[in-house]
Amino acid sequence: MSLSEVIVPHLPFLRRYARALTGTQESGDTYVAAVLESLIANPALISTSKNHPKVTLYHILSKLWGSLKVNLGADTGANTWESRAHAKLAVIPGLPRQVFLLKTLEGFNDGDIARILSKNEADIADAFDEATAQISQMMSGSVMIIEDEPLIALDLEDIVSSLGHSCTGVARTHSEAVKLAAKKKPDLVLSDIQLADGSSGIDAVSDILKSYEVPVIFITAFPERLLTGEKPEPTFLITKPFSPDMVKAMIAQALFFNSGPSA
């Protein structure tokens, strides 16, 4: 198989991870671009690896995360979402955040995470416990759900409540979503892509964002359609079928990056 055939299937998920880790599409995609540059310079990093190529890709990104400071760049403005993310990144250690995402979002086991991060499994377990404890200390927020499937909506409501957050309501269509957001002003939006009336969750979110800034987590069975690297794309993305841990991880990350610095 060619290098592109080996790595292309994993790129949407590597972008998702990098964006969740850094908090922005721009920073996350910069790290992924650096991974690809490393592979072009040395294709043997993949072809001679004894690990699964996906593990190798995440390992390369991890090494770059530890050496490049894209995520800690200059502030872009005192009140911007990205600026607040940079301030919060200095509070949560990098290793626990990486472990938390790799386990709950990307679904790696402790052994693979240890290989990705060049740590032993005991270190991974300790880092996960630290991340869970710190993220649980976040302030609770209000979450609006845009989802046309009643059972999925109920599952999402239960997950939101279990984390100590409140649900402002569930919208099934574009118009319902825009009206509910205008009325309730949620701290976070969880949105499916395809809605009951044939409208797009992306379009609904786009209209909501015209009124005020709010983090958004998109839910889709086809992440490759959104994570192409060719246009503005979601920083936070959940793939169907999803696990409760995956949703919890993304909600914690989204609210973490949107909240102000700790006092």
Buried (B, 14 or more C-beta within 10 A) or exposed (E): EEBEEBBEEBBBBBBBBBBBBBBBBBBBBBBBBBBBEBBEEEBEBBEEBEBEBBBBBBBBBBBBBEEEEBBEBEEEEEEEBBBBBBEBBEEBBBBBBBBBBBBBBBEBEBEBBBBBBEBEEEBBBBBBEBBBEBBEEBEEBBBBBBBBBEEBBEBBBEBBEEBEBEBBBBBBBBBBBBEBBEEBBBBBBBBBBBBBEEBBBBBBBEBBEEEEEBBBBBBBEEBEEBBEEEEEBBBBBBBEEBEBBBBBBBBBBBBBBBBEEEE
